[in-house]
């Protein structure tokens, strides 16, 4: 079931959305496969620490986060991926690793890879490993006010 805070936020803003149910999957690759959508259409949310401050990086499931590019784009002195034990308490209504890219609901800055804006929609985890939500990308921008960054990704190695 979707994260209640996210559901309420979308309801309060009268945002219609599509829910996509799928078999349990914990990686972005497996989630896209299970939901029968292309990896480029699925946004994954990564928790990062910029100069010790928690934030979200959102990029296509077909890409890997380029920490050096993100560091340069944000001007941070130090950057690292956050560990689950560091970020899980921030998302009490979400399964670990299934956080929606709505950092504004959790007091976190959101950095979105510009390549996600190329599609008219954004599909993302809804707080569980069995449900996705799809909304127009323009609405995501209006609701979240993410900071767009260019080329903070690199292509993932093909799955074998």
C-alpha positions in Angstrom: 0.0 0.0 0.0 1.2 3.5 -0.8 2.9 5.6 1.9 0.0 7.4 3.8 1.8 10.8 3.9 2.2 10.7 0.1 -1.4 9.6 -0.5 -2.7 12.4 1.7 -0.4 15.0 0.0 -1.6 14.0 -3.5 -5.2 14.0 -2.3 -4.8 17.4 -0.7 -3.5 18.8 -3.9 -6.2 17.1 -6.0 -3.6 15.2 -8.0 -4.9 12.2 -10.0 -2.4 9.4 -10.3 -2.0 6.0 -11.7 -1.1 3.1 -9.4 0.9 0.2 -10.8 0.8 -2.9 -8.7 3.6 -5.5 -9.3 5.2 -8.5 -7.8 7.6 -7.8 -4.9 10.9 -6.4 -6.2 13.7 -4.6 -4.3 16.0 -3.4 -7.0 15.1 -0.7 -9.6 15.9 -3.2 -12.4 13.7 -5.9 -11.0 10.9 -3.4 -10.2 10.8 -2.2 -13.8 10.8 -5.7 -15.0 8.0 -6.8 -12.6 5.9 -3.8 -13.4 6.4 -4.3 -17.2 7.9 -0.8 -17.8 11.1 0.2 -19.3 13.9 1.1 -16.8 14.2 4.5 -18.4 10.6 5.2 -17.3 11.2 4.3 -13.6 12.6 7.0 -11.3 14.7 5.6 -8.5 15.4 7.6 -5.3 18.8 7.5 -3.7 19.6 8.9 -0.3 22.8 10.9 -0.2 24.7 13.0 2.3 26.0 16.3 1.0 28.4 17.8 3.5 26.7 15.6 6.1 23.2 16.8 5.2 20.7 14.1 4.0 19.2 14.7 0.5 17.6 12.8 -2.3 19.0 12.2 -5.8 16.4 11.0 -8.3 17.4 9.5 -11.6 16.3 6.9 -14.1 16.5 3.3 -13.1 18.6 2.6 -16.2 21.4 4.9 -14.8 23.9 4.9 -12.0 24.5 8.0 -9.9 27.8 9.7 -10.7 28.9 11.0 -7.3 31.7 13.1 -8.7 29.3 14.9 -11.1 26.8 15.4 -8.3 29.5 16.8 -6.1 30.5 19.3 -8.8 27.0 20.2 -9.7 26.0 20.9 -6.0 29.3 22.5 -4.9 29.4 20.1 -2.0 32.8 19.5 -0.3 31.9 15.9 0.6 29.3 13.5 -0.8 28.4 9.9 -0.1 25.6 7.5 -0.4 23.7 7.2 2.8 23.4 3.8 4.5 20.0 2.3 5.2 20.4 2.5 9.0 21.0 6.3 8.5 17.9 7.1 6.4 15.3 4.4 7.3 14.2 6.3 10.5 13.3 9.3 8.3 10.7 7.2 6.4 8.7 5.3 9.1 5.8 4.5 6.7 8.0 3.3 3.9 9.7 0.0 3.2 13.5 0.5 3.2 14.6 1.4 -0.3 11.1 2.2 -1.6 10.9 5.9 -0.6 9.0 8.2 -3.0 11.0 11.1 -4.5 9.0 13.6 -2.4 11.8 15.0 -0.2 9.6 18.0 0.6 7.4 15.6 2.8 10.5 14.7 4.8 12.4 18.0 5.0 14.9 16.9 2.4 16.3 18.7 -0.7 15.6 16.8 -4.0 18.1 16.8 -6.9 16.7 15.3 -10.1 18.7 14.2 -13.1 17.5 16.4 -16.0 17.1 13.3 -18.2 13.9 12.4 -16.2 12.2 15.5 -17.6 12.5 14.2 -21.1 9.4 12.0 -20.6 6.1 13.6 -19.8 5.6 11.4 -16.8 7.4 10.1 -13.8 6.9 6.7 -12.2 8.3 6.0 -8.8 8.1 3.8 -5.7 5.1 4.6 -3.5 6.6 3.5 -0.2 6.4 -0.2 -0.8 8.2 -2.8 -3.0 4.9 -3.8 -4.6 3.4 -0.5 -5.8 4.4 2.4 -8.1 2.8 5.7 -8.8 2.8 7.5 -12.1 2.0 11.3 -12.5 2.8 13.9 -15.1 6.4 15.2 -14.6 5.2 18.8 -14.7 3.0 18.1 -11.6 6.0 16.4 -9.8 8.0 19.6 -10.4 5.2 21.8 -9.1 4.7 19.7 -6.0 8.4 18.9 -5.1 10.3 21.8 -6.5 13.4 19.7 -7.2 16.7 21.2 -8.3 17.4 20.0 -11.8 21.0 18.9 -12.5 22.6 17.9 -15.8 24.4 14.6 -16.3 24.6 13.4 -12.7 24.4 9.9 -14.1 26.2 7.3 -16.0 24.8 4.3 -17.8 24.5 1.1 -15.8 26.4 -1.9 -16.8 24.0 -4.4 -18.6 22.5 -7.0 -16.3 23.8 -10.5 -17.0 
